[in-house]
């Protein structure tokens, strides 16, 4: 009888613990949660403005700009609406960082071309387009449904040269949603790290 009572007590403890674990897992699934990372199938890089052409805008050549492709996964059962997307911009004149909105509709010209030379070294008129894949533009607010994944393209102008070190830019960002703030930090490579023969290409100038 004593052993039966003990077995019943153990069984009750096991089922109670299992029930608690299930409830915790259900709570985590129900709580809004985003996973944010650079897209593996799209290009991300920072580039000197002297190598980039922008439609309708003129940016000083001594600044860099960031072109980022970001994948956002909603790993919860609840939809999430993003209302603001900001990044930390360093300004050397003040020696401070400021939260600045990213640009969601970059108007840059991306048709870099590379002259082709024949076996005699004579340059021909044929060109190859630089093989970069950009993520699509988006509008804010951005709604991401339960278990949905979206890849978005953002643009960050006016990155000071001092912020690009050892061929990388430390991109610190904050995504504001109706439920919580999400911080996303990543090292973004300079264009020569992405396209090793970039200097042989000819960017358009408008």
N, C-alpha and C positions, 0 to 999 in steps of 0.2 A: 504493500500500500504506500509505503514511504517513497519507493522508487517511482511509482506511478504519479504521485504528487509532484515529485521532482521533475519528471519528464514533462508533465503538464505546465509547470512553471517555466521550464526551458523553452518549450514550444511557444508559450505566450510571449516570452521575451524576444524570441526570434521573429515572430510575426509582427510584434509591435515595432521592432527596429526596422524591419523591412517596410512596413507601412510608413514609418517616419522618413526613410530614405526616398521612397516614392513621392511623398509629399514635397520634400526638398527639391527633387528633380523637376517636378511639375511647376513648382514656384519659380525655379530658375528659367524654365522654358517660357513661362508666362511673362517674366520680367523683361522689358525692352532691353535689347543688347545688340550692339553692332560690332562686327569685326572689320577692321580697315587695314588695307595694305596696298602697295603699288601693284598695278596690273602686270601680270606676267606676259600678257599677249599684246600690250601696247607700250609705246615709248615714253620714257620720262627722263628729263635732262635739264640742266641749266646751261645757258648759252650767252655769250657776250652780245650785247645789242648791235655791235658793229658787224656781226655775222648774220643777223636776223632782220628781216624786213616785215614791217607791220602796216596793215592797211589802215590808212586814215589817222595813224598816230606816229609821232616822232619821239623816240626815247634816246637819251644821251648815250653815246658809245661807251662811256666809262662805267655803265651799269650792266648787270646781268639780268636775264629774265628766266623764270622757271616754267617749263612746260611739263605738267604732271598728269599721269593717267592713274586714277585711283579706283580701286574696287572696294565697294562697301557691301558687306553681307549682313543681312538681318537674321540672326541666329535665334530668334525668339518667336513666340506665337503671336506677338502683338505688332501691329504696324508702327513705324517710326517716321516722323516728319521732321526733316532737317530745315531749320529756318535761317541758319547763318553758318558760313564757312570762313574762318579767319586764319591768318598765319602771323608769326612773329617776324616783324621787319626791323632790322637793326639800322639805326641812323647814326653815323659817326659824329655828326655835328653836336649831337646831344649825348652821345655815348650811351644810348638807351634803346631798349626794344619796345615796339608798339604793336598792338594787335591791329591788323589791317585786313580788310575783306579781299578775298581772292576774286579774280575775274572769271566768270563762268562761261563767257562767250569770247574766247580769244580770236582776234582778227589778224592772225599772222599769215604770211605767205610761206608756204612750205615746199615749194617746188625747186629745191636745190638740184643742180644738174652737174654732171661730170663729163668733160670733154673726152672723146675717145681718140687714141692715137693708133695708127696702123703699124705694121712691122718696121717701117722705115722711120718711125717717130713723127710722122706728119699728122697734125691734128685734123680731124674730120668734123663735120657738122652734126654728127650724131651725139646724143646726150643720154645719160642714164639718170633717172630720178632717184634722189636719196631715199633709201628704203626705211622710212620711219612710219609707224602706224599710230595715229592720234586717237584718243578716246573721244566720244561724242560730247558736244556741249550739253548743258542742262540749265534748268531754271529753278530758282528758289521761290517758295518752299518746295522741297523735294520729298515726296512720299515713297517710302520703301515698305512694301507689304511683308507680311509674315514669311520668313524663309526665302525672301527674294534677294537677288544679287544684282547690283547695278554698277557699271563702270562709267566713270565721269572724267571729263578733261577739265583741268583748271589752269589758270595762267597767273603768275606772280611777277609783276614788273618791279623795277627799281631795287634789285638786289645789289648791294654794294660789293665791290671787288673784294673787300676785306672779309666778306662773309663766305667767300668761296675759297676753301683751303684744301690743299692736297688733292685737287681735282674733284671736290665734293662740296655740296651745300647742305647744311643741317636744316632741314625743313621741319619746323615745329608748328603744328596747327591745332585748331580747336573747332570741333563741329558742335554746333548748338542745336539741340532738338527740344521738343516739347516736354520730354521726360528727364533728360540729363545732358551733361556736356561730355563729349568724347575727345580725348587728346590723341593725336597721331603724330609721331616723330619718326623721321626716316632720313637717311643720307641719300641725296639725289646726285647722281654723277654729272660731271661736266661733259659737254657734247663730245669731246675727244675720247672720253672713256667709252662712249656708246658707239661712235663711228670713228675708228682708229685712223682712217685716211681722210678725215673730214677736210683737211686743208686743201685737198685736191679738188674739192667741189666748188662750184660757183653759185653763191646765193644771189637771188634777184634783189635789186634795189629799186624801190618805188618812192 
